[in-house]
């Protein structure tokens, strides 16, 4: 089967490698253009491009996939199947209808739950115990196509988005290979999402990153691990952004204070902050413009004291 693979970030790399190792004929890899990054604004290659180069695959990087010139290139490639994993551009109807076996997408949730661009973050931020991978046939909607296969993945209590991302990327790669083999042999009956209750995982905004200390300890803990390592949950310390990079729910205090108040400094562990219900032990932080550090180092270097109140502005 002649496959065109479309993907861009690290999440898509295991899927590309799995297809290659399974012996599928990958006739082209389509990824986003190189982007300037960092202080020097040097061009950075998408992770999928780096992987494709290492595998010796043909690479295309259109600025807009719907441009007629590139559509003609795709037509000349004559793919049997297009595979899409976190590509970053919306496929128009004339591309969706091009391959005889359709376009298969790997989505990081158990559809129809968490349609949209940030399903991993929101699953953890909402305190879900289980998520997974869905392979589906793409249509013109946003993650609304007919479902092919699903695989559940448990979310452990302390798991971060980064850890879940890496796990789902591997699970997705395996499920993709299985899906293609069964789809090619006509052993899958697609299941429509029409009429099913769904939820949405929108793009993260700055407002989602700010810790509201009046919320419960569990809600804040889920927010911190759901935004780790990117973009990071933050609070305000003396007018400057302080990202909270690691935390635990703290059960060893009956003290009460205004939400955001530092209740105690715990030797060799960090500092405890009052929330609207319960408290949080902060173990790792990242001051603005600095590297991530242990919360105990922050306490010493920034002279954090019991009674200080973290703010929201």
Secondary structure, 3 states (H helix, E strand, C coil): CEEEEEECCHHHHHHHHHHHHCCCEEEEEECCCCEEECCCCEEECCHHHHHHHHHCCCEECCCCCCCHHHHHHHHHHCCCEEEEECCCCCCCHHHHCCCCCCEEEEECCCCCCCECCCHHHHHHHCCCCEEEEEEEECCCCCCCCCEEEEEEEECCCCCCHHHHHHHHHHHHHHHHHHHHHHHHCCCCCCECCCCCCCCECCCCCHHHHECCCCCEHHHHHHHHHHCCCCCCEEEEECCEEEEEEEEEEECCCCCCCCCCEEEEEECCCEEEEECCECEEEEEEEEECCCCCEEHHHHHHHCCCCCCCECECC
